[in-house]
Amino acid sequence: ILNVEQSPQSLHVQEGDSTNFTCSFPSSNFYALHWYRWETAKSPEALFVMTLNGDEKKKGRISATLNTKEGYSYLYIKGSQPEDSATYLCAFKSAGNKLTFGGGTRVLVKP
Amino acid sequence: EPEVTQTPSHQVTQMGQEVILRCVPISNHLYFYWYRQILGQKVEFLVSFYNNEISEKSEIFDDQFSVERPDGSNFTLKIRSTKLEDSAMYFCASSEMASGIAEQFFGPGTRLTVL
């Protein structure tokens, strides 16, 4: 059974502050690590697909790093804004088609 | 921008009834998926579908579940005889490819409530 864990489960951030949170996943049979941003009542939105150890990806104020040898990825939000409030999901892909999701980190940015 | 759509957004049914959840994947995508999230739990994979066949399924996807692509645009999930524990948010997703780097695009989900 694949275990993908995210921490913390939730966090409150003051507007303008930066924050980061973690996704841990199996370090064997790694194909890709996906990050999604999910707002309530909307479709989960793909942020990044990461495949290479040491990879760093950036989209606006959001960036992510990947360490496949130790099995973790960090997602960073720089200068948080209220519109960044969402649940951030990571999902591990091994051989096969399925994504195995973590439990998500719920981010609330307070004005 | 193309998107995955799902209908209905919310379905309430009685235990033992059949339900069909509908999805319209992105038009040029070839791989289709169903996931679900029981309240308070992780999103979990149910099934993937390619070339009119199931390509992978989880142990959750037992004989009570079936999937179909009845025409060129729709992708459906049928639950034959719903149980209380089938209550969940069901997500459809599609992708162009099945490789690790292929993004899976998700619909907004159907909330199924079994009474």
Interface residues (C-beta under 8 A of the other chain):
Chain A: V4 Y31 A32 H34 Y36 A41 K42 S43 P44 A46 V49 T51 L89 A91 K93 G96 N97 K98 L99 T100 F101 G102 G103 G104
Chain B: E3 V4 Y31 Y33 Y35 Q41 K42 V43 E44 F45 S48 Y50 S55 E56 S58 F91 A98 S99 G100 I101 A102 E103 Q104 F105 F106 G107 P108 G109
